[in-house]
Amino acid sequence: MTSLNEFAAYVHSQSAAAANGKKSNAISNGKKPKSSAINPASVDNASAHSIQSELDVLATLTLNDAPTPSETRIAYKECMLNLTEHKTELVSLIRHVVEDGRGEGILSLTHDPLDPNVKIELTPPEYDLALENINTVCILPELDCAVTELYSTEQQGDKSEKKHGFEVTKVGRVLIRERAVSVSQLLEIRVAVVGNVDAGKSTLLGVLTKGGLDDGRGKARVNLFRHKHEIETGRTSSVGMEIMGFDETGRTVGASGSTYKASWKEIVAGSRKVLTFIDLAGHEKYLKTTVFGLMGGSPDFVMLIVGANAGMIGMAKEHLGVALALNVPVFVCVTKVDMCPPNILQSTVNQISKILRSPGCRKMPVFINSNRDVAEAATNFVSQRICPVFQISSVTGQGLDHVRMFLNLLPFHGQFDETAPFEFEINDTFSVPFVGTVVSGVVSSGTVHAGDSVYIGPDSLGQFTGTAIRSIERKRQGVDTAHAGQSVSFAMKKIRRRDVRKGMVVLAQGAEPPRSVREFVAEVLILQHATTIKTRYQAMLHVGAVAQTCTIVELDRPYIRTGDRATVKFRFMLRPEYIKPGQKVLFREGRTRGLGVVKDVSYGT
């Protein structure tokens, strides 16, 4: 796993360049990727340098930066304190913060939102006045936002602050969220839930989404299972979906803990932000399903569940490796702390810290113990270096409030282009009575309206079929438009369910029909393999929602081993698929793992 983090960053940069229509062969540090294994000596030097870099992250967390020149500091301070003269500037500033976060934003009263390095000193009376003025402007019609104070703390000023007369200062952050949001514009965050079998994934989701606490014997997880054998065994074997809604003030919607179960429609109607949990399997024999959920579900974040009594064992490390390979931010929940002896809990915490700090992960574990820790971690989470760690119990409720607050503050950071041509990946198919064939998935790019003509495919021959979208639903509510980054369902016209499958795509009809791919070239990194890989090697390959067996038909060298980077030409064994340059590739076969990025495609069947 030593070179995984570096190559994952390279794959992410290549995917971003392809999404922007650019051709880039440079790695994020400006060096051309090597075709051989990384030099161990250079890895040791890099890991030693990363240890020092990780210590610097704490400075980012606590934000103890030196004050910058007073001219800049006074400008932001005056906006908050002098509402009579700077009302327009304050409204414009808050609007910028809200629009940047797609309808919400976390505003620090002691750091300039346009330049976080600019520190503001506020006395307790000044802080209270600033908070009052922010509340005043947020209720104006041009903003119409709700303000929720996340935390506020009085502290003794440091030497530089005492020099300017600030003996006691007050710091804090507030959440600003729009009040009125339509269903089609509702902010959605997708969180994949992974971890080893029996770690408590489904139980935790049941407690978070339904309210109440578990009885210690799996009562909370029953409502999440989709199949009878899952209820009997207590183990998830399919990709489950649950939602959790938050209103404008950050309170959960529909999770009252009573016997009444709120429907998705009721939750969406009362929410201004919705989290979609992708409940994945923890057992090793369901690894294909878990990888499909991580690749095809396009999660914004990954919640890794670790049992305090067992530690990070089995598939937990495997799931963490996949999340790191996909460059998805990860946070950890240590469950079952109520039944775990203190010495075992400490051993588990030490193990998690060691793994996260390892050269392969290069994450900075931040243990959450207060609301301030939650707000600071959520604000700096998307830096990809911080990994919040929660210690919780689904039976006693310990730590669950911090998890709910953290989920409420998770920012949107998806990279979706609404101006590009419409593209939609099919993750599941249904046959609904009196409606017909329904497909669900994530809109990769563009915008589509009900009634638009589209292509769907490819079929077993690599052909696309022209059809139209009868209707669109989002979170089980009808909408007229679907935008990039949203999870939606389409009812298709004149299409039979047996003619559609997972991995197909729905594309906008253009001047030229889309083309399928039988062979493609990818640049890959072998994460783990016992011996050597040569031509005619076969493995299960995942590209987005596509999961199919592939064989290697060409290599840029005689063979490749663990740690090698190589340019490889793959060929689909069963049927052609629709893929594009820049997409991430993950292939596996037994314990073998490989990560890559599509570089070129060969059209035709």
C-alpha positions as CSV (number, residue, x, y, z in Angstrom):
1,M,0.0,0.0,0.0
2,T,3.1,2.2,0.1
3,S,2.6,3.7,-3.4
4,L,-1.2,3.7,-3.3
5,N,-1.7,7.2,-2.1
6,E,0.6,8.7,-4.7
7,F,-0.9,6.8,-7.6
8,A,-4.5,7.5,-6.4
9,A,-3.8,11.2,-6.5
10,Y,-2.5,10.8,-10.0
11,V,-5.6,8.8,-11.1
12,H,-7.7,11.6,-9.5
13,S,-5.9,14.3,-11.4
14,Q,-6.2,12.3,-14.7
15,S,-10.0,11.9,-14.1
16,A,-10.4,15.6,-13.4
17,A,-8.4,16.5,-16.5
18,A,-10.6,14.3,-18.7
19,A,-13.7,15.8,-17.2
20,N,-12.5,19.2,-18.2
21,G,-11.7,18.1,-21.7
22,K,-8.0,18.3,-21.2
23,K,-5.3,15.8,-22.1
24,S,-2.7,15.7,-19.3
25,N,0.1,13.2,-18.9
26,A,1.6,14.8,-15.9
27,I,1.3,13.7,-12.3
28,S,0.1,16.2,-9.7
29,N,3.7,17.1,-8.8
30,G,4.6,17.7,-12.4
31,K,6.6,14.5,-13.0
32,K,5.9,12.0,-15.6
33,P,4.7,8.7,-14.1
34,K,7.3,5.9,-14.0
35,S,6.6,2.5,-15.5
36,S,8.5,0.6,-12.9
37,A,8.1,0.1,-9.2
38,I,8.7,3.1,-6.9
39,N,12.2,3.2,-5.4
40,P,12.0,2.0,-1.7
41,A,14.6,4.6,-0.6
42,S,12.5,7.4,-2.1
43,V,9.4,6.1,-0.4
44,D,11.2,6.1,3.0
45,N,12.3,9.8,2.5
46,A,8.8,10.7,1.3
47,S,7.3,9.0,4.4
48,A,9.7,10.8,6.7
49,H,8.8,14.1,5.1
50,S,5.0,13.2,5.4
51,I,5.3,12.7,9.1
52,Q,6.4,16.3,9.5
53,S,3.7,17.4,7.1
54,E,1.0,15.5,9.2
55,L,2.0,17.5,12.3
56,D,1.4,20.7,10.3
57,V,-2.3,19.6,9.8
58,L,-3.0,20.4,13.5
59,A,-2.1,24.0,12.8
60,T,-4.8,24.0,10.1
61,L,-7.3,22.4,12.5
62,T,-6.8,24.8,15.4
63,L,-6.3,27.7,13.0
64,N,-3.7,29.3,15.3
65,D,-2.3,31.5,12.5
66,A,-0.6,34.8,13.2
67,P,-2.7,37.8,12.6
68,T,-2.3,39.5,9.2
69,P,-2.2,43.2,8.6
70,S,-4.9,45.2,10.4
71,E,-6.3,46.7,7.2
72,T,-7.7,43.4,5.9
73,R,-8.8,42.3,9.4
74,I,-10.7,45.5,10.1
75,A,-12.6,45.2,6.8
76,Y,-14.3,41.9,7.8
77,K,-14.7,43.0,11.4
78,E,-16.4,46.2,10.4
79,C,-18.8,44.3,8.1
80,M,-20.0,42.3,11.1
81,L,-20.0,45.1,13.7
82,N,-21.2,48.1,11.7
83,L,-24.4,47.0,10.1
84,T,-25.5,50.5,9.3
85,E,-22.7,51.2,6.9
86,H,-21.7,47.7,5.8
87,K,-25.0,45.9,5.4
88,T,-24.6,45.4,1.7
89,E,-21.1,44.0,2.1
90,L,-22.2,41.6,4.8
91,V,-25.1,40.3,2.7
92,S,-22.8,39.8,-0.3
93,L,-20.3,37.9,1.8
94,I,-22.9,35.6,3.3
95,R,-24.5,35.0,-0.2
96,H,-21.0,34.0,-1.4
97,V,-20.6,31.5,1.4
98,V,-24.0,30.0,0.9
99,E,-23.7,29.7,-2.9
100,D,-20.3,28.2,-2.7
101,G,-21.7,25.4,-0.5
102,R,-24.8,24.9,-2.8
103,G,-27.3,26.3,-0.3
104,E,-25.3,26.2,3.0
105,G,-22.0,27.2,4.5
106,I,-20.1,27.3,7.8
107,L,-19.1,30.8,8.7
108,S,-16.3,31.5,11.2
109,L,-16.7,34.8,13.1
110,T,-13.0,34.9,13.9
111,H,-11.6,34.1,10.4
112,D,-12.3,35.8,7.1
113,P,-14.3,33.4,4.9
114,L,-12.5,34.8,1.8
115,D,-9.1,34.3,3.4
116,P,-9.0,31.8,6.3
117,N,-5.5,33.0,7.2
118,V,-6.9,36.4,8.3
119,K,-7.6,36.2,12.0
120,I,-10.2,38.4,13.7
121,E,-10.1,39.2,17.4
122,L,-13.5,39.7,19.0
123,T,-14.3,40.5,22.6
124,P,-17.3,38.7,24.0
125,P,-19.6,41.8,23.5
126,E,-18.3,42.2,20.0
127,Y,-18.9,38.5,19.2
128,D,-22.5,38.7,20.5
129,L,-23.1,41.9,18.4
130,A,-21.6,40.2,15.3
131,L,-23.8,37.1,15.8
132,E,-26.9,39.4,16.2
133,N,-26.1,41.3,13.0
134,I,-25.6,38.0,11.0
135,N,-29.0,36.8,12.2
136,T,-30.5,40.2,11.2
137,V,-29.3,40.1,7.6
138,C,-30.0,36.4,7.1
139,I,-33.8,36.9,7.6
140,L,-33.9,39.4,4.8
141,P,-35.7,38.3,1.6
142,E,-32.6,38.4,-0.5
143,L,-31.0,35.7,1.7
144,D,-33.8,33.9,3.6
145,C,-31.4,31.7,5.6
146,A,-31.4,30.1,9.0
147,V,-28.5,30.7,11.4
148,T,-27.4,28.0,13.9
149,E,-24.5,28.6,16.3
150,L,-22.3,25.5,16.3
151,Y,-20.1,26.4,19.2
152,S,-18.7,29.5,21.0
153,T,-15.8,29.6,23.4
154,E,-14.2,32.3,25.5
155,Q,-10.4,32.1,25.7
156,Q,-7.5,34.1,27.1
157,G,-5.8,36.2,24.4
158,D,-2.2,35.3,23.4
159,K,0.7,37.7,23.6
160,S,-0.1,39.4,20.3
161,E,-3.8,39.8,21.3
162,K,-2.9,41.2,24.7
163,K,-0.6,43.7,23.0
164,H,-3.7,45.1,21.2
165,G,-5.8,45.1,24.4
166,F,-7.6,41.8,23.9
167,E,-7.4,40.1,27.3
168,V,-10.3,37.8,26.6
169,T,-11.6,36.8,23.2
170,K,-14.5,34.8,21.9
171,V,-14.4,32.4,19.0
172,G,-17.1,30.4,17.3
173,R,-18.7,29.2,14.0
174,V,-22.3,29.3,12.7
175,L,-24.1,27.2,10.1
176,I,-26.0,29.2,7.5
177,R,-28.6,27.3,5.4
178,E,-31.3,28.3,3.0
179,R,-34.8,27.9,4.2
180,A,-36.8,27.4,1.0
181,V,-35.4,24.6,-1.3
182,S,-37.3,22.7,-4.1
183,V,-37.0,19.0,-4.3
184,S,-35.0,19.2,-7.6
185,Q,-32.4,21.5,-6.0
186,L,-32.2,19.7,-2.6
187,L,-28.6,19.3,-1.5
188,E,-27.7,15.6,-1.4
189,I,-24.6,14.0,0.1
190,R,-23.9,10.3,-0.6
191,V,-22.1,8.3,2.2
192,A,-20.9,4.7,1.7
193,V,-20.9,2.6,4.8
194,V,-18.2,-0.1,4.9
195,G,-16.4,-2.2,7.4
196,N,-15.8,-5.8,8.4
197,V,-18.6,-8.2,9.0
198,D,-20.4,-7.9,12.4
199,A,-18.9,-4.4,13.0
200,G,-22.4,-2.9,13.4
201,K,-22.9,-1.0,10.1
202,S,-26.6,-1.7,9.6
203,T,-27.3,-1.3,13.3
204,L,-25.7,2.2,13.3
205,L,-27.6,3.2,10.2
206,G,-30.9,2.0,11.7
207,V,-30.2,4.1,14.8
208,L,-29.3,7.2,12.8
209,T,-32.1,7.1,10.2
210,K,-35.0,5.7,12.3
211,G,-34.2,7.2,15.7
212,G,-34.2,5.4,19.0
213,L,-31.5,3.0,20.2
214,D,-30.6,-0.6,19.6
215,D,-31.4,-3.3,22.1
216,G,-28.0,-5.1,21.7
217,R,-29.6,-7.9,19.6
218,G,-30.1,-6.2,16.2
219,K,-33.5,-4.6,16.7
220,A,-32.4,-1.4,14.9
221,R,-31.1,-3.1,11.7
222,V,-34.2,-5.1,10.8
223,N,-35.9,-2.3,8.9
224,L,-32.8,-1.9,6.6
225,F,-32.6,-5.4,5.2
226,R,-34.0,-6.2,1.8
227,H,-34.0,-10.0,1.8
228,K,-35.3,-12.7,4.1
229,H,-31.9,-14.4,4.4
230,E,-30.4,-11.0,5.6
231,I,-32.9,-10.9,8.5
232,E,-32.2,-14.5,9.4
233,T,-28.4,-14.2,9.3
234,G,-28.1,-10.5,10.3
235,R,-25.7,-9.9,7.5
236,T,-26.1,-7.5,4.6
237,S,-25.6,-9.1,1.1
238,S,-26.9,-6.4,-1.2
239,V,-26.6,-2.6,-1.7
240,G,-29.1,-1.0,0.7
241,M,-30.2,2.6,0.5
242,E,-31.4,4.8,3.4
243,I,-31.8,8.6,3.7
244,M,-31.4,11.0,6.6
245,G,-32.8,14.5,6.4
246,F,-31.8,17.7,8.2
247,D,-33.9,20.9,8.3
248,E,-32.7,24.4,8.1
249,T,-31.6,24.5,11.7
250,G,-29.7,21.1,11.6
251,R,-32.3,19.0,13.4
252,T,-32.9,15.5,12.0
253,V,-36.2,14.9,10.2
254,G,-38.2,11.7,10.6
255,A,-35.9,10.1,13.1
256,S,-38.1,10.5,16.2
257,G,-37.5,7.0,17.6
258,S,-41.3,6.4,17.9
259,T,-43.1,3.4,16.4
260,Y,-44.2,5.6,13.5
261,K,-41.9,5.3,10.5
262,A,-41.6,8.4,8.4
263,S,-41.8,7.8,4.6
264,W,-39.1,9.1,2.2
265,K,-41.7,11.7,0.9
266,E,-42.2,13.1,4.5
267,I,-38.5,13.2,5.2
268,V,-37.7,15.1,1.9
269,A,-40.6,17.5,2.4
270,G,-39.2,18.7,5.7
271,S,-35.5,18.6,4.9
272,R,-33.1,21.1,3.4
273,K,-30.3,18.6,3.2
274,V,-30.5,14.9,2.6
275,L,-27.8,12.3,3.2
276,T,-28.1,9.1,1.3
277,F,-26.4,6.1,3.0
278,I,-25.2,3.3,0.8
279,D,-25.2,0.3,3.1
280,L,-22.6,-2.2,1.8
281,A,-21.8,-5.8,2.7
282,G,-18.9,-6.6,5.1
283,H,-18.5,-10.3,4.4
284,E,-15.7,-11.3,2.1
285,K,-17.9,-13.3,-0.3
286,Y,-19.9,-10.2,-1.0
287,L,-16.8,-8.1,-2.0
288,K,-18.0,-7.8,-5.6
289,T,-21.2,-6.1,-4.3
290,T,-19.3,-3.8,-2.0
291,V,-16.8,-2.7,-4.7
292,F,-19.8,-2.2,-7.1
293,G,-21.4,0.1,-4.5
294,L,-18.2,2.1,-4.1
295,M,-17.5,2.4,-7.8
296,G,-21.1,2.8,-9.2
297,G,-22.7,4.7,-6.3
298,S,-20.3,7.7,-6.6
299,P,-20.1,8.3,-2.9
300,D,-18.9,11.7,-1.6
301,F,-17.6,10.2,1.6
302,V,-16.9,6.8,3.1
303,M,-17.9,5.9,6.7
304,L,-15.6,3.1,7.9
305,I,-17.1,1.1,10.8
306,V,-14.7,-0.6,13.2
307,G,-15.8,-2.8,16.1
308,A,-14.1,-1.7,19.3
309,N,-13.9,-5.4,20.5
310,A,-12.4,-6.7,17.2
311,G,-10.3,-3.9,15.8
312,M,-9.6,-3.2,12.1
313,I,-9.5,-6.8,10.8
314,G,-10.6,-8.7,7.8
315,M,-12.4,-6.7,5.1
316,A,-12.1,-3.4,7.0
317,K,-8.5,-2.9,5.7
318,E,-9.6,-4.0,2.2
319,H,-12.5,-1.5,2.2
320,L,-10.1,1.3,3.4
321,G,-7.7,0.5,0.6
322,V,-10.5,0.7,-2.0
323,A,-11.6,4.1,-0.6
324,L,-8.1,5.4,-0.7
325,A,-7.7,4.2,-4.2
326,L,-10.8,6.1,-5.3
327,N,-9.6,9.2,-3.4
328,V,-12.8,9.4,-1.4
329,P,-12.6,11.2,2.0
330,V,-12.9,8.7,4.9
331,F,-14.0,9.0,8.5
332,V,-14.1,6.3,11.1
333,C,-16.7,5.2,13.6
334,V,-15.6,2.9,16.4
335,T,-18.7,1.0,17.6
336,K,-19.6,-1.2,20.5
337,V,-17.6,0.9,23.0
338,D,-20.1,0.1,25.7
339,M,-19.3,-3.6,25.7
340,C,-15.5,-3.3,25.2
341,P,-13.0,-3.3,28.1
342,P,-10.9,-0.1,28.3
343,N,-7.6,-1.9,27.5
344,I,-9.1,-3.5,24.3
345,L,-10.6,-0.2,23.3
346,Q,-7.2,1.6,23.7
347,S,-5.6,-1.1,21.7
348,T,-8.1,-0.7,18.9
349,V,-7.6,3.1,18.9
350,N,-3.8,2.7,18.7
351,Q,-4.2,0.3,15.8
352,I,-6.5,2.7,13.9
353,S,-4.0,5.6,14.5
354,K,-1.1,3.5,13.3
355,I,-2.8,2.4,10.1
356,L,-4.1,5.9,9.2
357,R,-0.6,7.4,9.8
358,S,1.1,4.7,7.7
359,P,2.8,5.7,4.4
360,G,0.0,4.1,2.4
361,C,-2.7,6.1,4.0
362,R,-1.0,9.3,5.1
363,K,-4.1,10.5,7.1
364,M,-4.2,12.5,10.3
365,P,-6.6,10.9,12.8
366,V,-8.6,13.5,14.7
367,F,-10.5,12.1,17.7
368,I,-13.8,13.9,18.2
369,N,-14.8,14.8,21.7
370,S,-16.7,18.1,21.5
371,N,-18.9,20.3,19.2
372,R,-15.9,22.4,18.4
373,D,-13.9,19.4,17.2
374,V,-16.9,18.4,15.0
375,A,-17.1,21.9,13.4
376,E,-13.4,22.2,12.9
377,A,-13.1,18.7,11.4
378,A,-16.1,19.1,9.1
379,T,-14.7,22.5,7.8
380,N,-11.2,21.0,7.0
381,F,-12.4,17.5,6.1
382,V,-12.2,17.8,2.3
383,S,-8.5,18.5,2.5
384,Q,-8.1,14.7,2.1
385,R,-5.6,14.6,5.0
386,I,-7.8,14.7,8.1
387,C,-9.6,11.6,9.2
388,P,-12.2,12.2,12.0
389,V,-12.6,9.3,14.4
390,F,-15.8,8.9,16.5
391,Q,-16.2,6.5,19.5
392,I,-19.9,5.5,19.7
393,S,-22.4,3.0,21.0
394,S,-25.7,2.2,19.3
395,V,-27.0,0.8,22.6
396,T,-26.2,3.6,25.0
397,G,-26.1,6.5,22.5
398,Q,-22.6,7.6,23.4
399,G,-21.1,9.8,20.7
400,L,-24.1,9.6,18.4
401,D,-24.9,13.4,18.8
402,H,-21.4,14.2,17.5
403,V,-21.9,11.9,14.5
404,R,-25.3,13.5,13.7
405,M,-23.8,16.9,13.9
406,F,-20.8,15.9,11.7
407,L,-23.2,14.4,9.1
408,N,-25.2,17.6,9.2
409,L,-22.1,19.7,8.5
410,L,-20.6,17.6,5.7
411,P,-19.9,19.8,2.7
412,F,-20.6,19.1,-0.9
413,H,-17.4,18.7,-2.9
414,G,-18.5,16.7,-6.0
415,Q,-17.1,17.6,-9.4
416,F,-20.0,17.4,-11.8
417,D,-20.4,19.4,-15.0
418,E,-24.0,20.5,-15.6
419,T,-23.0,22.2,-18.9
420,A,-21.6,18.9,-20.5
421,P,-23.8,16.5,-22.5
422,F,-26.2,14.4,-20.4
423,E,-24.9,11.1,-19.1
424,F,-26.4,8.7,-16.6
425,E,-25.0,5.4,-15.2
426,I,-27.6,2.7,-14.4
427,N,-27.0,1.1,-11.0
428,D,-30.3,-0.9,-10.7
429,T,-33.4,-1.8,-12.7
430,F,-37.0,-2.3,-11.7
431,S,-40.3,-3.2,-13.3
432,V,-43.1,-1.1,-11.7
433,P,-46.8,-2.1,-12.3
434,F,-48.6,0.5,-14.5
435,V,-45.4,2.4,-15.0
436,G,-43.0,0.0,-16.9
437,T,-39.3,-0.2,-16.7
438,V,-37.5,2.0,-14.2
439,V,-33.8,2.5,-14.0
440,S,-31.9,4.2,-11.1
441,G,-28.4,5.6,-10.8
442,V,-26.4,8.8,-10.6
443,V,-26.4,11.6,-13.3
444,S,-22.7,11.9,-14.2
445,S,-23.0,15.1,-16.2
446,G,-25.5,17.5,-17.9
447,T,-29.2,18.1,-17.2
448,V,-32.2,16.2,-18.5
449,H,-36.0,16.9,-18.5
450,A,-38.9,14.6,-18.5
451,G,-39.9,13.8,-22.1
452,D,-36.4,14.2,-23.5
453,S,-35.2,11.7,-26.2
454,V,-32.2,9.6,-25.1
455,Y,-30.1,6.6,-26.0
456,I,-29.9,3.6,-23.7
457,G,-27.2,0.9,-24.0
458,P,-25.0,-0.8,-25.0
459,D,-26.8,-4.2,-25.4
460,S,-25.0,-7.5,-25.9
461,L,-24.0,-6.5,-29.4
462,G,-22.8,-3.1,-28.4
463,Q,-25.7,-1.2,-29.9
464,F,-27.7,1.7,-28.4
465,T,-31.5,2.0,-28.5
466,G,-33.4,5.3,-28.9
467,T,-36.1,6.0,-26.4
468,A,-37.5,8.7,-24.2
469,I,-37.8,9.5,-20.5
470,R,-41.4,9.1,-19.4
471,S,-41.0,10.6,-15.9
472,I,-38.3,11.4,-13.3
473,E,-38.3,10.7,-9.5
474,R,-35.8,11.9,-6.9
475,K,-36.0,10.4,-3.4
476,R,-39.4,8.9,-4.5
477,Q,-40.8,12.3,-5.4
478,G,-41.7,13.3,-8.9
479,V,-39.5,16.1,-10.5
480,D,-39.3,17.6,-13.9
481,T,-35.5,18.0,-14.1
482,A,-32.4,16.0,-13.0
483,H,-29.0,17.7,-12.7
484,A,-25.5,16.4,-12.6
485,G,-24.5,14.7,-9.3
486,Q,-28.1,13.8,-8.3
487,S,-29.4,10.3,-7.6
488,V,-32.5,9.8,-9.6
489,S,-34.8,7.2,-11.2
490,F,-36.2,7.3,-14.8
491,A,-39.3,5.6,-16.2
492,M,-38.3,4.6,-19.7
493,K,-40.7,4.4,-22.7
494,K,-41.0,1.2,-24.8
495,I,-38.1,-0.5,-23.0
496,R,-38.5,-4.0,-21.4
497,R,-36.7,-4.7,-18.2
498,R,-34.9,-7.7,-19.6
499,D,-33.3,-5.4,-22.1
500,V,-31.6,-3.2,-19.5
501,R,-28.9,-4.2,-16.9
502,K,-26.6,-2.6,-14.4
503,G,-23.6,-0.9,-16.1
504,M,-25.6,0.5,-19.0
505,V,-25.8,4.2,-19.6
506,V,-28.5,6.7,-20.7
507,L,-27.1,9.4,-23.0
508,A,-28.5,12.5,-24.7
509,Q,-29.3,12.1,-28.4
510,G,-26.8,14.0,-30.5
511,A,-25.7,14.2,-34.1
512,E,-23.7,11.0,-33.8
513,P,-24.9,7.9,-31.9
514,P,-22.6,6.7,-29.0
515,R,-20.2,3.9,-29.5
516,S,-19.3,1.0,-27.3
517,V,-15.9,-0.3,-26.4
518,R,-14.5,-3.8,-26.5
519,E,-10.9,-3.0,-25.8
520,F,-9.2,-0.1,-24.0
521,V,-5.8,1.0,-22.7
522,A,-5.3,1.9,-19.1
523,E,-2.4,2.9,-16.9
524,V,-2.4,0.7,-13.8
525,L,-0.7,0.1,-10.5
526,I,-0.5,-3.4,-9.1
527,L,-1.4,-3.1,-5.4
528,Q,-1.1,-6.8,-4.5
529,H,-0.3,-10.0,-6.4
530,A,1.4,-13.2,-5.3
531,T,3.5,-13.8,-8.4
532,T,3.7,-12.2,-11.9
533,I,1.0,-10.9,-14.3
534,K,1.4,-11.6,-18.0
535,T,-0.8,-11.4,-21.1
536,R,-4.0,-13.5,-21.0
537,Y,-4.4,-12.8,-17.3
538,Q,-8.1,-12.5,-16.4
539,A,-9.7,-10.5,-13.5
540,M,-13.0,-8.9,-12.6
541,L,-12.8,-5.2,-13.6
542,H,-14.9,-2.3,-12.3
543,V,-15.3,0.9,-14.2
544,G,-18.0,3.1,-12.7
545,A,-21.1,0.9,-12.7
546,V,-19.6,-1.6,-15.1
547,A,-18.5,-4.9,-13.6
548,Q,-17.2,-7.5,-16.1
549,T,-14.4,-10.0,-16.5
550,C,-11.5,-8.7,-18.6
551,T,-8.3,-10.2,-20.0
552,I,-5.0,-8.6,-20.6
553,V,-4.1,-8.7,-24.3
554,E,-1.1,-6.4,-24.3
555,L,1.6,-5.2,-21.9
556,D,4.4,-2.7,-22.2
557,R,6.8,-5.2,-20.7
558,P,7.0,-9.0,-20.4
559,Y,5.4,-9.1,-17.0
560,I,4.4,-7.0,-14.0
561,R,4.6,-7.5,-10.2
562,T,3.3,-5.9,-7.0
563,G,4.1,-2.2,-6.9
564,D,4.7,-1.9,-10.7
565,R,3.1,0.7,-12.9
566,A,2.4,-0.3,-16.4
567,T,0.4,0.5,-19.5
568,V,-2.0,-2.4,-20.2
569,K,-4.5,-3.2,-22.9
570,F,-7.7,-4.9,-21.6
571,R,-10.4,-6.7,-23.5
572,F,-13.9,-7.3,-22.2
573,M,-14.7,-11.0,-22.2
574,L,-18.5,-11.0,-22.5
575,R,-19.8,-7.9,-24.2
576,P,-18.7,-4.3,-25.1
577,E,-19.3,-1.5,-22.6
578,Y,-19.5,2.3,-22.7
579,I,-16.4,3.8,-21.0
580,K,-14.4,7.0,-21.6
581,P,-10.8,8.1,-21.1
582,G,-10.2,9.4,-17.6
583,Q,-12.4,7.0,-15.8
584,K,-11.0,5.1,-12.8
585,V,-10.4,1.4,-13.1
586,L,-10.3,-1.2,-10.3
587,F,-9.6,-4.8,-11.0
588,R,-9.4,-7.8,-8.6
589,E,-9.0,-11.6,-8.7
590,G,-8.8,-13.4,-5.4
591,R,-6.4,-11.3,-3.3
592,T,-5.0,-9.5,-6.4
593,R,-5.8,-5.8,-6.5
594,G,-5.0,-3.2,-9.1
595,L,-5.9,0.5,-9.6
596,G,-5.7,2.5,-12.8
597,V,-7.1,5.1,-15.1
598,V,-8.4,4.7,-18.7
599,K,-6.0,6.3,-21.2
600,D,-7.4,5.3,-24.6
601,V,-10.4,3.4,-26.0
602,S,-10.7,1.2,-29.1
603,Y,-14.2,1.5,-30.6
604,G,-16.0,-1.4,-32.2
605,T,-17.2,-4.8,-31.2
